């Protein structure tokens, strides 16, 4: 699996098994740095991996969510 540059809040929420609004709250509070593209939030891969604990854990969680 090639890693994406950015994740949508819904993708990260699925990987972390939390509600998407939880991820949006982390963005609003500053706990999770993200960029707004148009009206959509996007989370840099590195920040998502930091929150998940490691890149390997994030990749595994994303695979499980899609598989």
N, C-alpha and C positions, 0 to 999 in steps of 0.2 A: 504494500500500500504506500503510495507516495503521500507525503504529508502535505496538507493544505497550508497556505500562508495565513489564512484567517478562518475562524469558525463563527458560525452564527450562534447567538445565545441559546437557541433551541438545540443545536448540536451538542454544545458543551453541557447543557442541562441533562440531556439524555445520557451522555457519557458519565456524568457525575451522579446520575440518578437523583436529581433535584428538579424542582419545578422551574420552568423558564423564567418566571417572574422573580425567583430567587437570584438567578444570574443577573437579570436586569437590575435588581436591587444592589447587588455587589458593584455593578458598573456605576450606578447613580451615587453610591456612597464613596466611590474611589478605591474600594478594595481590589477591584479588577479593572485595570486599564483597558480601554477599548477605544475604537475609532468609529465615528459615525460616517457612513457612506450613504449619501442621500438621506433618507429617513430611517435607514437600517443600521443597527449596531453590529460591529464585527470585532472579534477578539483575536489579537495576534496569537499565533501558535505558541510562542514562547511563554506568554502569560497563561494560556490554558494549561500548558504542560507544568508550569510552576504550581498552579492551583491543584492539578491532579497528583502532583508529587514527583513526576518524571515524565519524560517523553514516552518511555516504554509503557508506563501505566495508562497514559492518555491514548496511545495507539491501540492498546488492548481493549480499553473501554469503548472506543469508537467502533472497533471491529465487532465487538459483542453487540453493540447497539444496532449495527447494520445487518448483522448476520442472522 
